[in-house]
Each structure stands twice: as C-alpha cells, then as structure tokens.
Amino acid sequence: MRKIAVLSLMLGLAACQSGTDAAPADTAAAKNAGAESGASAVPASASETQKATAERAFAALRKLEPGFERLGFEHLIGDLDRDSHDDVVVLFGQGTPDATMAASKKLVVLMSRGQDFQALPQAGMPEFCPELDKISSGRLYLRAIDICSAARPKTTDYYVYAWNGQTVAQAEHQSRQQRVLAELAELGRAFRMRDKNIVLGRMNFPLEAVGLPIYETELEKVAKAAGGKIDRAMAEKHYTDLFPDSRADTYAETIEQVIGQTFQSEPDGTLVGMRKRQQGKTEEAYSISIRPDPDADREEGNHDLIDAEVSVIAAAAEEVEVADGEGGKSVERQEGAESLILHLIDGRLRLAAFNVAG
C-alpha cells in the first residue's frame, strides 16, 4: 500500500533561470533593437561579418519599409535555405505616423541573394503577433504573444518555420498547454532515469540551503561550510541528498499520472486536470493546473517573464484505526500531499518550488 507523507516544508527557489540553453552561433547576432546580442559569443571577425550582413539586409528593407526602425525592431541572422549564406529576419513595430509606441508588429524575412537581400512575400508570413526566438539548424523559431502592445506580453503558442524550396512555411506548432506537457514529460523522465543534468538544469543556482530537505546529509554539511549556499557543482556531487530515489520516483509517478489528463478551463483561463484512483485502502488524487499570467510574474524582484505557472499535486487519504486512549479504537482520516510548482519562462519549465517530507 502506497502512502504519501504529510508535508511540512516548502522549498522556495526564487525565480528560476530565465535564459534558454545557449543559442547556436547562427542566432548570436540578434535580438536587440539595432545591436547584435551575443556578439561576444563569437569571434570578432564573425561578429563583424554578421554586423555587415545585417546592415545590408536593413538597407534592402528600407527600400520597402522606410523608417522601419522608428518604433523599434529586432532581428535574427542565420542560414534558412542552407545555401551557406546568412539570411536575416527582422521584426519591427508599426503604428500611426504620430505614434510613439508600436501597436502591432511586422515580420520580414530577407533572403541572401548574391550581394543583395530579397524579402519573401508577406502572404507566407505569420498572421499572429510574433516574437523572435532563434534560428537553429536552418529553422526559424517564433513565439505568438497575447497582446502585441503589452509591456509584458505572454506567449500563447510556439512555432517553427522552415524553408520549403520557395519560402519559409510553418513546420511545427505547439500551444502553451502542449509545450508545458512536453516539458513536464521530459522532467518526469529525468526524475525516473536519475538524469541530474536535466533536473538541475531546471533550477536556479545558488540555492539557499535553509529549508531544503537535506537534514543530516553530506550536502547539508558542505552547504553550511559554504555560508548556507548550494552551487551547481555541490548539487551535482550530492544529487541524491537533494533528490533521493524515493523522492525522485514520487515526482516521476506524479508527473506520469497527470500528463494524459483531460483539461477543463476555468473562468480565469487556468487549465485544470485531475485523476483519482483507489490503491487498497488509500484514495489517491493527481491534479495539474496551468495558470496563465500568474501572480508570481508581478512579484517585486522578479525579472523573468513568466508565461504560466504549473502546479502538479499528488494527494492521498486513508481512514485508519487508531487507539483512542481508553482501550478502544476510532477511525481517523489521514491525508497528505506532495507538489511541484514550475514556471514557464522562455518556453522552458523551471522548477520554482517543491514540498516534500524531509
């Protein structure tokens, strides 16, 4: 009979890592209104080449869209059609002539053709309000946002565009819910397979040791010696102190139970799913909620754009006979729960908090 221990500790890990994995070199030039972000990640000569490529593309774009820079723009550089020449994707703001802020955005894909750049027809461009993500392996990654002019727009969908011989066309699409479930499935497999690189990659270091369920472990000792902080190297070395097998298996099972649930939408847009089952005398319930625009996004000190907060909960209840102190017995209902709280940031789920029995 499986029991879920009553929980008393909540580990708050602060806002999780906001960056995605390092972008490929063909993406490094871009995502800053007019300046190449990531230029330091490539040799100076490559950076200069990318800068020159971007300027030639901008010159071609000005012939079609004079003053496209006025309300802000960003761009990506990479080879989309695999001809060994970098192409340029530009996303710029649009508005009325007297506007000071963009009301909408326009995406233009400029293909390298000889010494010039040629814009692809707008007929094949996204109809949603896009945000640039990256160019990787000849594929253009975009995000659809809820409000084009919002100060903190939330991603609702994820798209991949690829060259089809004539233009770039949509090749893949994931809704926010699909992205969450895919990310969650990966984390569940990582817990099950003891893949500490994936699990720790979802956490923000250094961790505060206070409150962590690492009592009387070697990790607790080294953390005290380090001033109460746990860095990535320490967590890797003492991974089983942080996530012993029983704990990892509990998280893996919980995730497996909620992945395939049917979701219902609540008035605030939160998606919820639940599954119940009877295990002997124990009633078990597994639930998941995906909440867009969570309160955590507006907390003071949060520097990440949190697209959704995901809660995964396993709860158990059992009626057991206990001595009543007078020689008799009474029936008592014992309950417990375990949970994971994750934030969807830049398309990746980050572990924000979890509670376990220490």
Secondary structure by P-SEA (a helix, b strand, c coil): ccccccccbbbbcccccccccccccccccccccccccccccccaaaaaaaaaaaaaaaaaaaaaccccccccccccccccccccbbbbbbbbcccccccccccbbbbbbbbbccccccccccccccccccccccccccbbbbbbbcccccccccccbbbbbbbccccccccccccaaaaaaaaaaaaaaaaaacaaaaaaaacccccccccccccccaaaaaaaaacccccaaaaaaaccccccaaaaaaaaaaaaaccbbbbbbccccbbbbbbbbbcccbbbbbbbbbbccccccccccccccccbbbbbbbbbbbbbbbbccccbbbbbbbbbccbbbbbbcccccccccccccc
